[in-house]
Amino acid sequence: MIRRIFPHPLLSVVLALVWLALVNKVTPGNVLLGAILGLVVPILTAPYWPRRAKVAHPLKIAEYGLVVLWDIIVANIEVALIILFKRNRDLRSHWITVPLDLTSPEAITVLAGTITMTPGTVSAMLSADGGSLLVHCLHTDDPDGVRDQIKSRYEGRLREIFQ
Amino acid sequence: MEMNIIVEAIIAFFLVIAGLFGIVGSFGMIKLTETMQRLHAPTKATTLGVGGVLIASMLYFLLVKGDFSFHELMITLFLFLTAPISAHFIAKTYMQANTRPSDLPDTEREYGWSIYDDPPVRTDRDE
């Protein structure tokens, strides 16, 4: 019964907080409206999201966020340098297959999003069974190294968070 | 209201950084030739471009106007949610029309890439 009313408790909390941040004022009315949104939206969307993701270790999530934030800054500078100072014919773009150990759809989504936001890589496609990820790399001399870095730097951390 | 010169310098620094990355990202769209390569420019070089403007705006309202605004954080959140997803859609649409399975590396699985191959039939519905 409680699962019917709160299919995704975390989503409810996030929705209420996002609503408060959007209106940018904490008043009783806004809190009430945020609470109603946090209650109604998860119930309406539950059919499209039947299974509840298990998320653990808030500290690990914070660590992951900081690692990704740092990598985004580095990625921006790297890509900017490649765009500005590399001639097009010197660019060596590669397709890379990343075999996944993650199985939860939420974890794979986060991993794919992270890959797109960080060093010279865009996640392009999943295999039909969701077991490996196709990544396009803008410029690298060592495709295997990029794959290993993705697996150790992001996937390992995500596996600890989503389990 | 008098604006502290240091505060002004910091805000200006973030604005200039943001402008630089924004223009490099847009330049990349023109300079690179392959669609998949061009996808890299807007998904990354502009993240810091937009991010810099948002940091500058936050600092301005916090240090000069004296009130804190959550809107910049929300823009960051929505940007991080939408940028990878739209890049993924563009990549898939492009590949649907322009690449063959032989152009791509092997999946190292029993099934091929999802635009060419059907997913396995589910038999283990747990509900």
HADDOCK unambig.tbl for C-alpha pairs under 7 A between the chains (distance, minus, plus):
assign (segid A and resid 21 and name CA) (segid B and resid 70 and name CA) 5.27 0.50 0.50
assign (segid A and resid 21 and name CA) (segid B and resid 71 and name CA) 6.58 0.50 0.50
assign (segid A and resid 22 and name CA) (segid B and resid 71 and name CA) 6.14 0.50 0.50
assign (segid A and resid 24 and name CA) (segid B and resid 69 and name CA) 6.63 0.50 0.50
assign (segid A and resid 24 and name CA) (segid B and resid 70 and name CA) 6.20 0.50 0.50
assign (segid A and resid 73 and name CA) (segid B and resid 48 and name CA) 6.86 0.50 0.50
assign (segid A and resid 76 and name CA) (segid B and resid 44 and name CA) 5.60 0.50 0.50
assign (segid A and resid 76 and name CA) (segid B and resid 45 and name CA) 4.88 0.50 0.50
assign (segid A and resid 76 and name CA) (segid B and resid 48 and name CA) 6.54 0.50 0.50
assign (segid A and resid 79 and name CA) (segid B and resid 45 and name CA) 6.59 0.50 0.50
assign (segid A and resid 80 and name CA) (segid B and resid 24 and name CA) 6.15 0.50 0.50
assign (segid A and resid 80 and name CA) (segid B and resid 45 and name CA) 6.19 0.50 0.50
assign (segid A and resid 83 and name CA) (segid B and resid 28 and name CA) 5.61 0.50 0.50
assign (segid A and resid 88 and name CA) (segid B and resid 32 and name CA) 6.61 0.50 0.50
assign (segid A and resid 95 and name CA) (segid B and resid 104 and name CA) 6.68 0.50 0.50
assign (segid A and resid 95 and name CA) (segid B and resid 105 and name CA) 6.58 0.50 0.50
assign (segid A and resid 96 and name CA) (segid B and resid 105 and name CA) 6.93 0.50 0.50
assign (segid A and resid 97 and name CA) (segid B and resid 105 and name CA) 6.58 0.50 0.50
assign (segid A and resid 97 and name CA) (segid B and resid 107 and name CA) 6.27 0.50 0.50
assign (segid A and resid 113 and name CA) (segid B and resid 84 and name CA) 5.12 0.50 0.50
assign (segid A and resid 116 and name CA) (segid B and resid 84 and name CA) 5.60 0.50 0.50
assign (segid A and resid 117 and name CA) (segid B and resid 43 and name CA) 6.61 0.50 0.50
assign (segid A and resid 117 and name CA) (segid B and resid 44 and name CA) 6.06 0.50 0.50
assign (segid A and resid 117 and name CA) (segid B and resid 84 and name CA) 6.78 0.50 0.50
assign (segid A and resid 120 and name CA) (segid B and resid 40 and name CA) 6.69 0.50 0.50
assign (segid A and resid 122 and name CA) (segid B and resid 40 and name CA) 6.83 0.50 0.50
assign (segid A and resid 123 and name CA) (segid B and resid 88 and name CA) 6.62 0.50 0.50
assign (segid A and resid 124 and name CA) (segid B and resid 88 and name CA) 5.48 0.50 0.50
assign (segid A and resid 124 and name CA) (segid B and resid 91 and name CA) 5.59 0.50 0.50
assign (segid A and resid 124 and name CA) (segid B and resid 92 and name CA) 6.33 0.50 0.50
assign (segid A and resid 125 and name CA) (segid B and resid 92 and name CA) 6.79 0.50 0.50
assign (segid A and resid 125 and name CA) (segid B and resid 113 and name CA) 6.93 0.50 0.50
assign (segid A and resid 125 and name CA) (segid B and resid 114 and name CA) 6.93 0.50 0.50
assign (segid A and resid 126 and name CA) (segid B and resid 113 and name CA) 6.08 0.50 0.50
assign (segid A and resid 126 and name CA) (segid B and resid 114 and name CA) 5.90 0.50 0.50
assign (segid A and resid 127 and name CA) (segid B and resid 107 and name CA) 6.40 0.50 0.50
assign (segid A and resid 127 and name CA) (segid B and resid 111 and name CA) 6.51 0.50 0.50
assign (segid A and resid 127 and name CA) (segid B and resid 112 and name CA) 5.56 0.50 0.50
assign (segid A and resid 127 and name CA) (segid B and resid 113 and name CA) 3.97 0.50 0.50
assign (segid A and resid 127 and name CA) (segid B and resid 114 and name CA) 4.89 0.50 0.50
assign (segid A and resid 128 and name CA) (segid B and resid 111 and name CA) 5.72 0.50 0.50
assign (segid A and resid 128 and name CA) (segid B and resid 112 and name CA) 5.86 0.50 0.50
assign (segid A and resid 128 and name CA) (segid B and resid 113 and name CA) 5.34 0.50 0.50
assign (segid A and resid 128 and name CA) (segid B and resid 114 and name CA) 4.06 0.50 0.50
assign (segid A and resid 128 and name CA) (segid B and resid 117 and name CA) 5.92 0.50 0.50
assign (segid A and resid 128 and name CA) (segid B and resid 118 and name CA) 6.00 0.50 0.50
assign (segid A and resid 128 and name CA) (segid B and resid 119 and name CA) 4.60 0.50 0.50
assign (segid A and resid 129 and name CA) (segid B and resid 111 and name CA) 6.25 0.50 0.50
assign (segid A and resid 129 and name CA) (segid B and resid 119 and name CA) 5.37 0.50 0.50
assign (segid A and resid 129 and name CA) (segid B and resid 120 and name CA) 6.07 0.50 0.50
assign (segid A and resid 132 and name CA) (segid B and resid 107 and name CA) 6.27 0.50 0.50
assign (segid A and resid 138 and name CA) (segid B and resid 37 and name CA) 5.91 0.50 0.50
assign (segid A and resid 138 and name CA) (segid B and resid 40 and name CA) 6.95 0.50 0.50
